[in-house]
Structures are given as C-alpha cells and as structure tokens.
Amino acid sequence: MEKLNKDHVDRILAQWRRERPELDVSAMGLLGRLARLRAHVAREQETVFAEHDLTSASFDVLATLRRSGPPFQLSPGDLLAATMVTSGTMTNRIDQLEKAGLVERLDNPDDRRGVIIALTPAGLKRIDAAVSAHVANQQRLVAGLQPDEREALEALLRKFLATFE
C-alpha cells in the first residue's frame, strides 16, 4: 500500500479531531483540499495568462470567442451564458478588451439595436498563443498523476460536479 503524504489539510483535520472528536470532519478534508488546489491552480494559471498580458477574466472572454469557431463572434448574451458572470461584469471585460484592441463591437445584423462581440486579428493571435501556453501549463500541473489516476479523479469530480449542475 502506498504511503499517503500528509498535507496542510491533514494538520487541520487532526486539530479538529482532537478538539471536537464528535464531529465527522471528512467532508472538510475533501472540500478543503479542493479549495486549496483551486487556489494553487489559479495562481499557476494567472502566471501564464500574465505572460500574454491577460488575466483569467480576459482569457475567459477571448477563449469563449475563440472556441465558438469562425467568425469568432458572439452576442453579449451568448458570452454571458458561456461565462456565467453578471452583465455589468461582462460589459467591463468587453470594454477593457476593446481598449486593448483584442475585440470589437460590431452591429448585429439580426438586431439593429444590438451588437456582436468579435475577436480582432490581434485578439485571435493573442488567444491562440495564450491557449497553447495554458494547455501546456495544465499538462505540467497534472504531471504528478498517472493517466489512470487522472481518469479516476476526473470521473469522481464529474460525478461530484453533476450534483450541483
């Protein structure tokens, strides 16, 4: 049997078990590890995004436009649905990306009152480079897990996430 490595969460759980032995803190361990992993992964991802003069927020918008396929355009409503942020937040993100020359607002041919958000050539170039670096970084981040471990973890996380979605 493989010896388990102790982590920061193990110390916290041991303290709670000592102080409140009647509590079942097993869920705290799972959720605490997920939260700590999320923080570590977010820091690593932000570093890569910053190398491309992006943030996770700007990357999210550009990547959503990019993966929509040619002509890399979406309505603000479609961007909202894909990114799950408020309309005010999305407007701010689009404004910043437009100032940077990475997206542009075009008239919506289907709705004269509306606009379409489109990647500019500079935006397409930036997001393609950033996505390549992001994918390589993700591979690096999971390199400590064997392929079968990745598959098992992914299956468990998919099942857990499905309980919320």
Secondary structure by P-SEA (a helix, b strand, c coil): ccbbbbcaaaaaaaaaaaacccccaaaaaaaaaaaaaaaaaaaaaaaaaaaacccaaaaaaaaaaaaccccccccaaaaaaaccccaaaaaaaaaaaaaacccccccccccccbbbbbbcaaaaaaaaaaaaaaaaaaaaaaccccaaaaaaaaaaaaaaaaaac
